[in-house]
Amino acid sequence: MRGPTLLESVVKPDRTPFHERFLKADEMRRVIASNKRLIEAFFGDSCRTVAHGVPCHTGTLAAYASPGQKLGRSIEYADPETGYRYLFRVPEAYRKEKDAVLVAEHPDYALEIDGETVIVHAAKVDIVTGFPSKFSLAYYKLEPVHGIPSGKAIPMEDPDSVYLGRTDSFVGPVSLVFLLDLNGNSRRRGLAIDLTMSNGLGIIAESPVIAIMEPGSRGFLLG
């Protein structure tokens, strides 16, 4: 159920893994807001509505291999805190690609839980090439479709710059965070495509109902 309103989920204190929140959203037939939509909202006219929900996981799922390595038949990521293994099967057309990230948007993917393995079944997979390989502090421009950093590093002072946090290889949601810039402005954007799934972040869902959010309101709660 897509909609014009973005409403925050509850941030659970028990560090519930992302896939459990995902299944709850699916059960309630809610679309988890995409990375691009949340960036546009957070830095646009809808900032007041979603600001209290950031940092958060987004509905944009990403999978990437180690720098310089081909994507191969599948990409796996073992979450160090929960022990769950996340598995993303790579479409044949992308298996020879290097330094690229595969992207699927909710609700165009489903998660299957098989013991301690979480298998991603994606109906539609896009690829973003030129995915940065640096692990250190660096800023980039966003590609226009999914809002994923790509290309060469740019100066932090560039108004379009976005900080990217990445690890060696990963399968999981893109997370939107905020950073302090040199002027103490907390609205500098940052994307973490490397966080553990049980880091206590919530999700923001779309709602088909047009709602007026009062200051301090937490909105629609996903359990």
Sequence and secondary structure as in RCSB ss.txt:
>XXXX:A:sequence
MRGPTLLESVVKPDRTPFHERFLKADEMRRVIASNKRLIEAFFGDSCRTVAHGVPCHTGTLAAYASPGQKLGRSI
EYADPETGYRYLFRVPEAYRKEKDAVLVAEHPDYALEIDGETVIVHAAKVDIVTGFPSKFSLAYYKLEPVHGIPS
GKAIPMEDPDSVYLGRTDSFVGPVSLVFLLDLNGNSRRRGLAIDLTMSNGLGIIAESPVIAIMEPGSRGFLLG
>XXXX:A:secstr
   SEEEE    TT   HHHHHHHHHHTT  B  HHHHHHHHTSTTHHHHGGG SEEEEEEEEE STTSB  SEE
EEE TTT  EEEEE  GGGTT BSEEEEEETTSEEEEEETTEEEEEES  EEEES     SS EEEE TTT  EE
EEEE TTSTT EEEEE SSEEEEEEEEEE  TT  TTEEEEEE   TTS  EEEEEESS     TT   S   
